[in-house]
């Protein structure tokens, strides 16, 4: 029984590490491309508003 619990704990730790890695990648991408994404978003919204009065 103890062996099964350690496998569950290992799996949980692996998922936590993956989640932390994904969060770091998202933060890095947003910090590098944040202003470009903002202008792209604003452009798209402006074009949508021009088409739909």
C-alpha positions in Angstrom: 0.0 0.0 0.0 2.8 2.4 0.8 4.3 1.8 -2.6 1.1 2.9 -4.3 1.0 6.1 -2.3 4.5 7.0 -3.2 3.6 6.5 -6.9 0.7 8.9 -6.5 2.9 11.5 -4.8 5.5 11.2 -7.6 2.8 11.7 -10.2 1.5 14.7 -8.4 4.9 16.2 -8.1 5.5 15.6 -11.8 2.3 17.4 -12.7 3.2 20.3 -10.4 6.6 20.6 -12.1 4.9 20.6 -15.5 2.5 23.3 -14.4 5.3 25.5 -13.1 7.2 25.0 -16.3 4.2 26.0 -18.4 3.6 29.0 -16.2 7.2 30.2 -16.7 7.0 29.7 -20.5 3.7 31.8 -20.6 5.3 34.5 -18.5 8.4 34.6 -20.7 6.4 34.7 -23.9 4.1 37.5 -22.6 7.0 39.5 -21.4 8.8 39.2 -24.8 5.9 39.6 -27.1 3.4 41.4 -24.9 3.5 44.8 -26.6 3.3 43.1 -30.1 0.3 41.0 -29.0 -1.4 44.1 -27.5 -1.1 46.0 -30.8 -2.2 43.0 -32.8 -5.3 42.6 -30.5 -6.1 46.3 -30.8 -5.8 46.2 -34.6 -8.1 43.2 -34.8 -10.7 44.9 -32.5 -10.4 48.1 -34.6 -11.1 46.2 -37.8 -14.0 44.3 -36.3 -15.5 47.6 -35.0 -15.1 49.1 -38.5 -17.0 46.2 -40.1 -19.7 45.9 -37.4 -21.3 49.3 -36.7 
